[in-house]
Amino acid sequence: MNPKTIGGSALFAQSHTDPHMGVNPSISDSSTYSFKSAQHMSDTFIGETEGMYLYSRHSSPTNNALAASLAAMEGTQDACVFGSGMGAISAVLFQLCSAGDEVVSSQTIYGGSYGLLKNFMPKFGIETRFVDFTNAEAVSQAIGPNTKVLYCETMSNPLLEITHIKAISELAEKHQLTLVVDNTFSPLIVAPATQGAHIVIHSLTKFINGTSDAIAGVVCASNEFCASLKSVMDGAAMLFGSTLDAQRAATILKNMKTLPIRMAKHSENALYIAKHLEAAGYRVSYPGLESHPGKKILEAQWVPEYGYGGLLTLDAGSSEKANALMEAMQEEGLGYLAVSLGFYKTLFSASASSTSSEISESEQKNMGLSSGLVRFSIGLDPNIVDYTNRMLRCIDQMKL
Ligand SMILES: *Cc1c(COP(=O)(O)O)cnc(C)c1O
């Protein structure tokens, strides 16, 4: 795969073909589509006829335009967009697994994905073993005769551990498994499909849309897998119905075109803050710091101009101190006490009691998630020196 044809350049290389010569694609404003002949309709039900649409839960021109951009960015043959990141994740896992199958998953994943694998899928006879994916040997040991899927995140939530995707993909190859990677924290920074991942998922809600005004998701994969998701007979996208609205797809597609400059800036700001917090003696974790165990692993698979990402964590020591710090920062105008990530303003939340609350206290302890951990999604502030000084003043007052 030619790296120049994927990633940020791919977003700019694309030209759409709007019938009115608009610079943005037209929005398809129909839930259903007419056919010239009854034969065309029945042909379209069997497979996709070029240029023909059936019904917008299956596909629509606008959703397909967004999907095409995302497939180009990730370097996969095709993509399928969803009404949320969880809609994408659940469709993929249920498409790949049947009763009796097993998943081997990273233990540090998004709380919703964890809840799905740990609590929901066992009801359908699909069990998951959770292991440390930074340890390929542990992953290898967890693979059994019924394992079908390896599941992980490029940069894990909220601990920011980095998966060596190539090493995991070799295990997938050896055991004939499907490697599914959630790349939500690191769009453009890593293209997991170039490292051997078979299926790449994003919550578009985060960096890719970037304006915290929409919920959406995507699955980037082969033509064959995307077609299977959309099958009217047994496709999880088609049958679960977590379809993205075309009006939303259009706004996300426009926002996505500025992702390259936004990612570079999120990363530049986060690296600056992380370095200054660490120098001031605070317990900060960021993949761009020498002290981070995943730095070299990220650098072995990244596109350097997009940096080390926009997420960092600070251990405030206790949930009381974490809460006081977040409230003080919000008061000071340094961002919002809110979950989610990838916004122009900095967002912060205490992971243990919010986005990772699906994970029990003892399991949180096992994976190294402390109750005082604050996750920051660093924003796009143009004056990062001033921002950092004000943030440090807030933290100093907390006497962590
Ligand atoms: C937010 C998030 C999801 C879920 O996405 P939604 O769009 O909220 O459904 C999945 N994985 C990661 C890593 C996330 O941050």
The ligand as an ORCA input file, in Angstrom:
! r2SCAN-3c Opt
* xyz 0 1
  C     -16.447      7.146     22.280
  C     -15.770      5.887     21.957
  C     -16.475      4.785     21.456
  C     -17.990      4.808     21.288
  O     -18.395      5.713     20.324
  P     -19.858      6.418     20.306
  O     -19.808      7.250     19.084
  O     -19.992      7.192     21.581
  O     -20.859      5.310     20.247
  C     -15.769      3.658     21.131
  N     -14.433      3.573     21.307
  C     -13.723      4.602     21.799
  C     -12.253      4.455     21.944
  C     -14.355      5.784     22.141
  O     -13.635      6.796     22.638
*
